[in-house]
């Protein structure tokens, strides 16, 4: 695995974790009853973006490390997940064909 591939794994993992972390413990303006004129009631009241980014990084870095370690160790390879090779155009390939 190259360094570029490791950064790609980290970036994809980081953004996936970010989209999971964003709605956690989110208080909207409608929940607090303090709707600012011109905004939607579902807008965040106190977003705390910095805290969410730190939490995302603390979760994503070890998770990406685990994914990279799995790829490097060879436990899961491309041939394990290549469905086009496993299932040919006429269905599953058997040894007798």
Biopython code that builds the backbone (N, CA, C, O; Angstrom):
import numpy as np
from Bio.PDB.StructureBuilder import StructureBuilder

atoms = [
    (1, "UNK", "N", (0.854, -1.176, 0.000)),
    (1, "UNK", "CA", (0.000, 0.000, 0.000)),
    (1, "UNK", "C", (0.896, 1.235, 0.000)),
    (1, "UNK", "O", (1.812, 1.355, 0.814)),
    (2, "UNK", "N", (0.620, 2.136, -0.914)),
    (2, "UNK", "CA", (1.423, 3.349, -1.002)),
    (2, "UNK", "C", (0.935, 4.398, -0.005)),
    (2, "UNK", "O", (-0.138, 4.265, 0.583)),
    (3, "UNK", "N", (1.733, 5.428, 0.172)),
    (3, "UNK", "CA", (1.362, 6.514, 1.081)),
    (3, "UNK", "C", (0.119, 7.233, 0.564)),
    (3, "UNK", "O", (-0.748, 7.635, 1.339)),
    (4, "UNK", "N", (0.045, 7.387, -0.755)),
    (4, "UNK", "CA", (-1.122, 8.033, -1.343)),
    (4, "UNK", "C", (-2.389, 7.237, -1.058)),
    (4, "UNK", "O", (-3.425, 7.812, -0.726)),
    (5, "UNK", "N", (-2.308, 5.927, -1.186)),
    (5, "UNK", "CA", (-3.468, 5.081, -0.893)),
    (5, "UNK", "C", (-3.863, 5.186, 0.577)),
    (5, "UNK", "O", (-5.051, 5.193, 0.898)),
    (6, "UNK", "N", (-2.888, 5.268, 1.464)),
    (6, "UNK", "CA", (-3.176, 5.409, 2.893)),
    (6, "UNK", "C", (-3.882, 6.736, 3.175)),
    (6, "UNK", "O", (-4.804, 6.792, 3.989)),
    (7, "UNK", "N", (-3.443, 7.809, 2.497)),
    (7, "UNK", "CA", (-4.112, 9.104, 2.668)),
    (7, "UNK", "C", (-5.535, 9.081, 2.119)),
    (7, "UNK", "O", (-6.433, 9.708, 2.682)),
    (8, "UNK", "N", (-5.735, 8.369, 1.037)),
    (8, "UNK", "CA", (-7.090, 8.242, 0.475)),
    (8, "UNK", "C", (-7.991, 7.483, 1.437)),
    (8, "UNK", "O", (-9.139, 7.872, 1.655)),
    (9, "UNK", "N", (-7.477, 6.405, 2.013)),
    (9, "UNK", "CA", (-8.258, 5.647, 3.004)),
    (9, "UNK", "C", (-8.592, 6.534, 4.192)),
    (9, "UNK", "O", (-9.718, 6.511, 4.689)),
    (10, "UNK", "N", (-7.616, 7.321, 4.653)),
    (10, "UNK", "CA", (-7.855, 8.225, 5.776)),
    (10, "UNK", "C", (-8.905, 9.277, 5.421)),
    (10, "UNK", "O", (-9.803, 9.546, 6.219)),
    (11, "UNK", "N", (-8.802, 9.869, 4.239)),
    (11, "UNK", "CA", (-9.741, 10.916, 3.837)),
    (11, "UNK", "C", (-11.161, 10.372, 3.722)),
    (11, "UNK", "O", (-12.107, 10.996, 4.204)),
    (12, "UNK", "N", (-11.311, 9.226, 3.093)),
    (12, "UNK", "CA", (-12.650, 8.637, 2.944)),
    (12, "UNK", "C", (-13.219, 8.271, 4.306)),
    (12, "UNK", "O", (-14.386, 8.540, 4.589)),
    (13, "UNK", "N", (-12.400, 7.662, 5.147)),
    (13, "UNK", "CA", (-12.852, 7.282, 6.493)),
    (13, "UNK", "C", (-13.206, 8.516, 7.307)),
    (13, "UNK", "O", (-14.211, 8.523, 8.018)),
    (14, "UNK", "N", (-12.383, 9.566, 7.208)),
    (14, "UNK", "CA", (-12.619, 10.783, 7.983)),
    (14, "UNK", "C", (-13.960, 11.414, 7.615)),
    (14, "UNK", "O", (-14.733, 11.791, 8.496)),
    (15, "UNK", "N", (-14.236, 11.529, 6.322)),
    (15, "UNK", "CA", (-15.495, 12.138, 5.913)),
    (15, "UNK", "C", (-16.696, 11.271, 6.262)),
    (15, "UNK", "O", (-17.756, 11.798, 6.600)),
    (16, "UNK", "N", (-16.551, 9.950, 6.185)),
    (16, "UNK", "CA", (-17.660, 9.080, 6.582)),
    (16, "UNK", "C", (-17.959, 9.227, 8.070)),
    (16, "UNK", "O", (-19.122, 9.294, 8.469)),
    (17, "UNK", "N", (-16.915, 9.276, 8.886)),
    (17, "UNK", "CA", (-17.108, 9.460, 10.326)),
    (17, "UNK", "C", (-17.686, 10.845, 10.608)),
    (17, "UNK", "O", (-18.531, 10.994, 11.490)),
    (18, "UNK", "N", (-17.235, 11.864, 9.863)),
    (18, "UNK", "CA", (-17.766, 13.214, 10.051)),
    (18, "UNK", "C", (-19.276, 13.242, 9.845)),
    (18, "UNK", "O", (-20.000, 13.844, 10.638)),
    (19, "UNK", "N", (-19.755, 12.591, 8.783)),
    (19, "UNK", "CA", (-21.187, 12.592, 8.520)),
    (19, "UNK", "C", (-21.962, 11.803, 9.572)),
    (19, "UNK", "O", (-23.165, 12.010, 9.734)),
    (20, "UNK", "N", (-21.291, 10.906, 10.284)),
    (20, "UNK", "CA", (-21.940, 10.209, 11.397)),
    (20, "UNK", "C", (-21.925, 11.043, 12.674)),
    (20, "UNK", "O", (-22.852, 10.957, 13.480)),
    (21, "UNK", "N", (-20.885, 11.846, 12.863)),
    (21, "UNK", "CA", (-20.724, 12.629, 14.086)),
    (21, "UNK", "C", (-21.572, 13.908, 14.057)),
    (21, "UNK", "O", (-22.037, 14.358, 15.104)),
    (22, "UNK", "N", (-21.775, 14.492, 12.886)),
    (22, "UNK", "CA", (-22.473, 15.779, 12.800)),
    (22, "UNK", "C", (-23.830, 15.814, 13.505)),
    (22, "UNK", "O", (-24.084, 16.773, 14.234)),
    (23, "UNK", "N", (-24.704, 14.843, 13.336)),
    (23, "UNK", "CA", (-26.019, 14.965, 13.981)),
    (23, "UNK", "C", (-26.079, 14.514, 15.449)),
    (23, "UNK", "O", (-27.127, 14.635, 16.082)),
    (24, "UNK", "N", (-24.977, 14.000, 15.994)),
    (24, "UNK", "CA", (-24.999, 13.505, 17.369)),
    (24, "UNK", "C", (-25.095, 14.678, 18.343)),
    (24, "UNK", "O", (-24.313, 15.624, 18.260)),
    (25, "UNK", "N", (-26.041, 14.614, 19.252)),
    (25, "UNK", "CA", (-26.299, 15.629, 20.285)),
    (25, "UNK", "C", (-26.483, 17.031, 19.703)),
    (25, "UNK", "O", (-26.045, 18.021, 20.290)),
    (26, "UNK", "N", (-27.121, 17.100, 18.570)),
    (26, "UNK", "CA", (-27.364, 18.371, 17.926)),
    (26, "UNK", "C", (-28.633, 19.003, 18.497)),
    (26, "UNK", "O", (-29.703, 18.394, 18.470)),
    (27, "UNK", "N", (-28.511, 20.209, 19.007)),
    (27, "UNK", "CA", (-29.665, 20.955, 19.495)),
    (27, "UNK", "C", (-30.022, 22.010, 18.460)),
    (27, "UNK", "O", (-29.194, 22.848, 18.104)),
    (28, "UNK", "N", (-31.243, 21.963, 17.988)),
    (28, "UNK", "CA", (-31.668, 22.925, 16.990)),
    (28, "UNK", "C", (-32.251, 24.162, 17.662)),
    (28, "UNK", "O", (-32.539, 24.168, 18.859)),
    (29, "UNK", "N", (-32.414, 25.206, 16.859)),
    (29, "UNK", "CA", (-33.033, 26.420, 17.383)),
    (29, "UNK", "C", (-34.474, 26.142, 17.788)),
    (29, "UNK", "O", (-34.973, 26.724, 18.751)),
    (30, "UNK", "N", (-35.135, 25.267, 17.066)),
    (30, "UNK", "CA", (-36.506, 24.904, 17.420)),
    (30, "UNK", "C", (-36.584, 24.167, 18.748)),
    (30, "UNK", "O", (-37.546, 24.343, 19.496)),
    (31, "UNK", "N", (-35.581, 23.340, 19.055)),
    (31, "UNK", "CA", (-35.556, 22.623, 20.336)),
    (31, "UNK", "C", (-35.431, 23.596, 21.501)),
    (31, "UNK", "O", (-36.071, 23.424, 22.539)),
    (32, "UNK", "N", (-34.612, 24.604, 21.324)),
    (32, "UNK", "CA", (-34.398, 25.587, 22.386)),
    (32, "UNK", "C", (-35.478, 26.657, 22.428)),
    (32, "UNK", "O", (-35.626, 27.350, 23.434)),
    (33, "UNK", "N", (-36.226, 26.797, 21.356)),
    (33, "UNK", "CA", (-37.247, 27.841, 21.294)),
    (33, "UNK", "C", (-36.678, 29.218, 21.035)),
    (33, "UNK", "O", (-37.330, 30.224, 21.314)),
    (34, "UNK", "N", (-35.464, 29.272, 20.502)),
    (34, "UNK", "CA", (-34.796, 30.543, 20.224)),
    (34, "UNK", "C", (-34.528, 30.661, 18.727)),
    (34, "UNK", "O", (-33.373, 30.668, 18.301)),
    (35, "UNK", "N", (-35.578, 30.752, 17.939)),
    (35, "UNK", "CA", (-35.419, 30.794, 16.491)),
    (35, "UNK", "C", (-35.030, 32.207, 16.051)),
    (35, "UNK", "O", (-35.759, 33.168, 16.299)),
    (36, "UNK", "N", (-33.879, 32.319, 15.401)),
    (36, "UNK", "CA", (-33.402, 33.594, 14.890)),
    (36, "UNK", "C", (-34.204, 33.913, 13.630)),
    (36, "UNK", "O", (-34.335, 33.058, 12.754)),
    (37, "UNK", "N", (-34.740, 35.125, 13.526)),
    (37, "UNK", "CA", (-35.518, 35.472, 12.337)),
    (37, "UNK", "C", (-34.701, 35.289, 11.053)),
    (37, "UNK", "O", (-33.552, 35.721, 10.965)),
    (38, "UNK", "N", (-35.319, 34.641, 10.066)),
    (38, "UNK", "CA", (-34.668, 34.405, 8.788)),
    (38, "UNK", "C", (-33.967, 33.061, 8.699)),
    (38, "UNK", "O", (-33.407, 32.727, 7.654)),
    (39, "UNK", "N", (-33.987, 32.276, 9.782)),
    (39, "UNK", "CA", (-33.374, 30.948, 9.755)),
    (39, "UNK", "C", (-34.440, 29.888, 9.959)),
    (39, "UNK", "O", (-35.540, 30.170, 10.433)),
    (40, "UNK", "N", (-34.095, 28.674, 9.595)),
    (40, "UNK", "CA", (-35.006, 27.541, 9.745)),
    (40, "UNK", "C", (-34.976, 27.067, 11.197)),
    (40, "UNK", "O", (-33.960, 27.198, 11.881)),
    (41, "UNK", "N", (-36.090, 26.518, 11.657)),
    (41, "UNK", "CA", (-36.148, 26.027, 13.036)),
    (41, "UNK", "C", (-35.195, 24.849, 13.256)),
    (41, "UNK", "O", (-34.802, 24.573, 14.389)),
    (42, "UNK", "N", (-34.823, 24.152, 12.175)),
    (42, "UNK", "CA", (-33.923, 23.011, 12.293)),
    (42, "UNK", "C", (-32.453, 23.383, 12.253)),
    (42, "UNK", "O", (-31.591, 22.504, 12.288)),
    (43, "UNK", "N", (-32.151, 24.681, 12.179)),
    (43, "UNK", "CA", (-30.752, 25.116, 12.164)),
    (43, "UNK", "C", (-30.123, 24.893, 13.532)),
    (43, "UNK", "O", (-30.800, 25.042, 14.549)),
    (44, "UNK", "N", (-28.854, 24.543, 13.578)),
    (44, "UNK", "CA", (-28.203, 24.312, 14.870)),
    (44, "UNK", "C", (-28.167, 25.577, 15.721)),
    (44, "UNK", "O", (-27.951, 26.677, 15.213)),
    (45, "UNK", "N", (-28.379, 25.404, 17.018)),
    (45, "UNK", "CA", (-28.338, 26.540, 17.932)),
    (45, "UNK", "C", (-26.894, 26.847, 18.337)),
    (45, "UNK", "O", (-26.472, 28.003, 18.300)),
    (46, "UNK", "N", (-26.144, 25.827, 18.717)),
    (46, "UNK", "CA", (-24.740, 25.985, 19.091)),
    (46, "UNK", "C", (-23.983, 24.821, 18.472)),
    (46, "UNK", "O", (-23.959, 23.726, 19.032)),
    (47, "UNK", "N", (-23.368, 25.053, 17.322)),
    (47, "UNK", "CA", (-22.855, 23.963, 16.497)),
    (47, "UNK", "C", (-21.570, 23.336, 17.021)),
    (47, "UNK", "O", (-21.435, 22.114, 16.956)),
    (48, "UNK", "N", (-20.622, 24.110, 17.536)),
    (48, "UNK", "CA", (-19.339, 23.615, 18.060)),
    (48, "UNK", "C", (-18.598, 22.765, 17.022)),
    (48, "UNK", "O", (-18.324, 21.586, 17.246)),
    (49, "UNK", "N", (-18.285, 23.385, 15.891)),
    (49, "UNK", "CA", (-17.635, 22.676, 14.790)),
    (49, "UNK", "C", (-16.267, 22.140, 15.188)),
    (49, "UNK", "O", (-15.922, 21.015, 14.828)),
    (50, "UNK", "N", (-15.486, 22.915, 15.917)),
    (50, "UNK", "CA", (-14.146, 22.478, 16.310)),
    (50, "UNK", "C", (-14.173, 21.197, 17.129)),
    (50, "UNK", "O", (-13.358, 20.300, 16.913)),
    (51, "UNK", "N", (-15.094, 21.111, 18.054)),
    (51, "UNK", "CA", (-15.216, 19.917, 18.891)),
    (51, "UNK", "C", (-15.602, 18.708, 18.047)),
    (51, "UNK", "O", (-15.089, 17.609, 18.254)),
    (52, "UNK", "N", (-16.508, 18.918, 17.096)),
    (52, "UNK", "CA", (-16.938, 17.820, 16.232)),
    (52, "UNK", "C", (-15.801, 17.338, 15.331)),
    (52, "UNK", "O", (-15.681, 16.141, 15.068)),
    (53, "UNK", "N", (-14.970, 18.266, 14.859)),
    (53, "UNK", "CA", (-13.845, 17.878, 14.010)),
    (53, "UNK", "C", (-12.796, 17.107, 14.805)),
    (53, "UNK", "O", (-12.195, 16.166, 14.286)),
    (54, "UNK", "N", (-12.572, 17.495, 16.054)),
    (54, "UNK", "CA", (-11.625, 16.755, 16.907)),
    (54, "UNK", "C", (-12.123, 15.340, 17.180)),
    (54, "UNK", "O", (-11.351, 14.383, 17.106)),
    (55, "UNK", "N", (-13.403, 15.205, 17.494)),
    (55, "UNK", "CA", (-13.990, 13.883, 17.744)),
    (55, "UNK", "C", (-13.891, 13.022, 16.491)),
    (55, "UNK", "O", (-13.566, 11.837, 16.564)),
    (56, "UNK", "N", (-14.177, 13.635, 15.330)),
    (56, "UNK", "CA", (-14.086, 12.911, 14.067)),
    (56, "UNK", "C", (-12.675, 12.399, 13.835)),
    (56, "UNK", "O", (-12.489, 11.250, 13.434)),
    (57, "UNK", "N", (-11.689, 13.233, 14.083)),
    (57, "UNK", "CA", (-10.301, 12.837, 13.878)),
    (57, "UNK", "C", (-9.892, 11.735, 14.846)),
    (57, "UNK", "O", (-9.194, 10.799, 14.455)),
    (58, "UNK", "N", (-10.314, 11.833, 16.103)),
    (58, "UNK", "CA", (-9.965, 10.817, 17.102)),
    (58, "UNK", "C", (-10.575, 9.460, 16.783)),
    (58, "UNK", "O", (-10.018, 8.431, 17.165)),
    (59, "UNK", "N", (-11.694, 9.440, 16.098)),
    (59, "UNK", "CA", (-12.315, 8.173, 15.706)),
    (59, "UNK", "C", (-11.755, 7.680, 14.376)),
    (59, "UNK", "O", (-11.506, 6.485, 14.217)),
    (60, "UNK", "N", (-11.554, 8.587, 13.418)),
    (60, "UNK", "CA", (-11.189, 8.192, 12.062)),
    (60, "UNK", "C", (-9.751, 7.707, 11.927)),
    (60, "UNK", "O", (-9.488, 6.792, 11.148)),
    (61, "UNK", "N", (-8.825, 8.291, 12.659)),
    (61, "UNK", "CA", (-7.416, 7.902, 12.509)),
    (61, "UNK", "C", (-7.186, 6.441, 12.926)),
    (61, "UNK", "O", (-6.579, 5.696, 12.156)),
    (62, "UNK", "N", (-7.637, 5.998, 14.100)),
    (62, "UNK", "CA", (-7.448, 4.574, 14.424)),
    (62, "UNK", "C", (-8.233, 3.642, 13.492)),
    (62, "UNK", "O", (-7.766, 2.552, 13.164)),
    (63, "UNK", "N", (-9.415, 4.073, 13.073)),
    (63, "UNK", "CA", (-10.209, 3.250, 12.168)),
    (63, "UNK", "C", (-9.520, 3.106, 10.818)),
    (63, "UNK", "O", (-9.485, 2.010, 10.258)),
    (64, "UNK", "N", (-8.974, 4.194, 10.287)),
    (64, "UNK", "CA", (-8.231, 4.132, 9.026)),
    (64, "UNK", "C", (-6.958, 3.291, 9.195)),
    (64, "UNK", "O", (-6.571, 2.560, 8.284)),
    (65, "UNK", "N", (-6.316, 3.397, 10.352)),
    (65, "UNK", "CA", (-5.147, 2.558, 10.627)),
    (65, "UNK", "C", (-5.496, 1.079, 10.627)),
    (65, "UNK", "O", (-4.735, 0.255, 10.118)),
    (66, "UNK", "N", (-6.638, 0.745, 11.193)),
    (66, "UNK", "CA", (-7.103, -0.642, 11.200)),
    (66, "UNK", "C", (-7.396, -1.126, 9.787)),
    (66, "UNK", "O", (-7.063, -2.257, 9.433)),
    (67, "UNK", "N", (-8.019, -0.273, 8.978)),
    (67, "UNK", "CA", (-8.309, -0.632, 7.590)),
    (67, "UNK", "C", (-7.008, -0.829, 6.812)),
    (67, "UNK", "O", (-6.876, -1.798, 6.064)),
    (68, "UNK", "N", (-6.055, 0.072, 6.981)),
    (68, "UNK", "CA", (-4.759, -0.052, 6.290)),
    (68, "UNK", "C", (-4.010, -1.305, 6.755)),
    (68, "UNK", "O", (-3.400, -1.997, 5.941)),
    (69, "UNK", "N", (-4.051, -1.594, 8.035)),
    (69, "UNK", "CA", (-3.384, -2.789, 8.551)),
    (69, "UNK", "C", (-4.010, -4.059, 7.987)),
    (69, "UNK", "O", (-3.309, -5.028, 7.696)),
    (70, "UNK", "N", (-5.326, -4.050, 7.835)),
    (70, "UNK", "CA", (-6.015, -5.198, 7.250)),
    (70, "UNK", "C", (-5.618, -5.390, 5.795)),
    (70, "UNK", "O", (-5.404, -6.516, 5.345)),
    (71, "UNK", "N", (-5.520, -4.288, 5.062)),
    (71, "UNK", "CA", (-5.129, -4.372, 3.658)),
    (71, "UNK", "C", (-3.686, -4.851, 3.530)),
    (71, "UNK", "O", (-3.392, -5.709, 2.698)),
    (72, "UNK", "N", (-2.788, -4.309, 4.343)),
    (72, "UNK", "CA", (-1.371, -4.667, 4.264)),
    (72, "UNK", "C", (-1.139, -6.121, 4.676)),
    (72, "UNK", "O", (-0.299, -6.808, 4.094)),
    (73, "UNK", "N", (-1.883, -6.587, 5.679)),
    (73, "UNK", "CA", (-1.687, -7.956, 6.161)),
    (73, "UNK", "C", (-2.143, -8.995, 5.154)),
    (73, "UNK", "O", (-1.686, -10.137, 5.197)),
    (74, "UNK", "N", (-3.032, -8.620, 4.252)),
    (74, "UNK", "CA", (-3.506, -9.559, 3.241)),
    (74, "UNK", "C", (-4.681, -10.407, 3.690)),
    (74, "UNK", "O", (-5.062, -11.347, 2.993)),
    (75, "UNK", "N", (-5.262, -10.094, 4.838)),
    (75, "UNK", "CA", (-6.429, -10.831, 5.314)),
    (75, "UNK", "C", (-7.558, -10.718, 4.298)),
    (75, "UNK", "O", (-8.254, -11.694, 4.018)),
    (76, "UNK", "N", (-7.733, -9.527, 3.753)),
    (76, "UNK", "CA", (-8.717, -9.292, 2.701)),
    (76, "UNK", "C", (-7.946, -8.751, 1.499)),
    (76, "UNK", "O", (-7.217, -7.766, 1.614)),
    (77, "UNK", "N", (-8.110, -9.391, 0.363)),
    (77, "UNK", "CA", (-7.429, -8.933, -0.844)),
    (77, "UNK", "C", (-8.458, -8.528, -1.893)),
    (77, "UNK", "O", (-9.659, -8.730, -1.710)),
    (78, "UNK", "N", (-7.987, -7.968, -2.971)),
    (78, "UNK", "CA", (-8.877, -7.537, -4.045)),
    (78, "UNK", "C", (-9.607, -8.719, -4.660)),
    (78, "UNK", "O", (-10.762, -8.591, -5.063)),
    (79, "UNK", "N", (-8.948, -9.868, -4.737)),
    (79, "UNK", "CA", (-9.599, -11.045, -5.321)),
    (79, "UNK", "C", (-10.752, -11.548, -4.441)),
    (79, "UNK", "O", (-11.651, -12.229, -4.933)),
    (80, "UNK", "N", (-10.730, -11.219, -3.147)),
    (80, "UNK", "CA", (-11.829, -11.612, -2.266)),
    (80, "UNK", "C", (-13.098, -10.817, -2.538)),
    (80, "UNK", "O", (-14.204, -11.311, -2.317)),
    (81, "UNK", "N", (-12.942, -9.598, -3.014)),
    (81, "UNK", "CA", (-14.114, -8.752, -3.222)),
    (81, "UNK", "C", (-14.400, -8.478, -4.696)),
    (81, "UNK", "O", (-15.315, -7.717, -5.012)),
    (82, "UNK", "N", (-13.634, -9.082, -5.602)),
    (82, "UNK", "CA", (-13.842, -8.887, -7.031)),
    (82, "UNK", "C", (-14.964, -9.805, -7.501)),
    (82, "UNK", "O", (-14.736, -10.978, -7.796)),
    (83, "UNK", "N", (-16.165, -9.266, -7.566)),
    (83, "UNK", "CA", (-17.326, -10.071, -7.926)),
    (83, "UNK", "C", (-17.351, -10.409, -9.409)),
    (83, "UNK", "O", (-17.922, -11.430, -9.793)),
    (84, "UNK", "N", (-16.750, -9.583, -10.247)),
    (84, "UNK", "CA", (-16.754, -9.878, -11.678)),
    (84, "UNK", "C", (-15.897, -11.092, -11.999)),
    (84, "UNK", "O", (-16.207, -11.838, -12.928)),
    (85, "UNK", "N", (-14.830, -11.298, -11.249)),
    (85, "UNK", "CA", (-13.993, -12.472, -11.465)),
    (85, "UNK", "C", (-14.666, -13.720, -10.910)),
    (85, "UNK", "O", (-14.600, -14.791, -11.514)),
    (86, "UNK", "N", (-15.303, -13.580, -9.776)),
    (86, "UNK", "CA", (-15.934, -14.715, -9.117)),
    (86, "UNK", "C", (-17.167, -15.191, -9.880)),
    (86, "UNK", "O", (-17.368, -16.391, -10.064)),
    (87, "UNK", "N", (-17.988, -14.245, -10.320)),
    (87, "UNK", "CA", (-19.191, -14.570, -11.061)),
    (87, "UNK", "C", (-19.019, -14.059, -12.485)),
    (87, "UNK", "O", (-19.114, -12.861, -12.750)),
    (88, "UNK", "N", (-18.770, -14.978, -13.378)),
    (88, "UNK", "CA", (-18.558, -14.619, -14.775)),
    (88, "UNK", "C", (-19.862, -14.198, -15.431)),
    (88, "UNK", "O", (-20.886, -14.097, -14.755)),
    (89, "UNK", "N", (-19.844, -13.949, -16.738)),
    (89, "UNK", "CA", (-21.039, -13.497, -17.434)),
    (89, "UNK", "C", (-22.150, -14.548, -17.470)),
    (89, "UNK", "O", (-23.310, -14.203, -17.694)),
    (90, "UNK", "N", (-21.818, -15.826, -17.254)),
    (90, "UNK", "CA", (-22.819, -16.892, -17.308)),
    (90, "UNK", "C", (-23.119, -17.449, -15.922)),
    (90, "UNK", "O", (-23.627, -18.565, -15.815)),
    (91, "UNK", "N", (-22.824, -16.718, -14.874)),
    (91, "UNK", "CA", (-23.098, -17.188, -13.519)),
    (91, "UNK", "C", (-21.822, -17.626, -12.826)),
    (91, "UNK", "O", (-20.726, -17.367, -13.324)),
    (92, "UNK", "N", (-21.950, -18.285, -11.684)),
    (92, "UNK", "CA", (-20.771, -18.706, -10.923)),
    (92, "UNK", "C", (-19.904, -19.663, -11.725)),
    (92, "UNK", "O", (-20.415, -20.553, -12.404)),
    (93, "UNK", "N", (-18.600, -19.479, -11.646)),
    (93, "UNK", "CA", (-17.664, -20.331, -12.347)),
    (93, "UNK", "C", (-17.342, -21.523, -11.457)),
    (93, "UNK", "O", (-16.970, -21.357, -10.296)),
    (94, "UNK", "N", (-17.484, -22.720, -12.002)),
    (94, "UNK", "CA", (-17.152, -23.926, -11.252)),
    (94, "UNK", "C", (-15.922, -24.559, -11.882)),
    (94, "UNK", "O", (-15.536, -24.196, -12.993)),
    (95, "UNK", "N", (-15.311, -25.494, -11.187)),
    (95, "UNK", "CA", (-14.071, -26.105, -11.660)),
    (95, "UNK", "C", (-14.290, -26.990, -12.879)),
    (95, "UNK", "O", (-13.356, -27.176, -13.659)),
    (96, "UNK", "N", (-15.457, -27.531, -13.072)),
    (96, "UNK", "CA", (-15.714, -28.438, -14.167)),
    (96, "UNK", "C", (-15.899, -27.752, -15.506)),
    (96, "UNK", "O", (-16.017, -28.445, -16.516)),
    (97, "UNK", "N", (-15.929, -26.458, -15.571)),
    (97, "UNK", "CA", (-16.182, -25.762, -16.838)),
    (97, "UNK", "C", (-14.956, -25.552, -17.637)),
    (97, "UNK", "O", (-15.018, -24.980, -18.726)),
]
sb = StructureBuilder()
sb.init_structure("model")
sb.init_model(0)
sb.init_chain("A")
sb.init_seg("    ")
for serial, (resi, resn, name, xyz) in enumerate(atoms, 1):
    if name == "N":
        sb.init_residue(resn, " ", resi, " ")
    sb.init_atom(name, np.array(xyz, "f"), 0.0, 1.0, " ", f" {name:<3s}", serial, name[0])
structure = sb.get_structure()
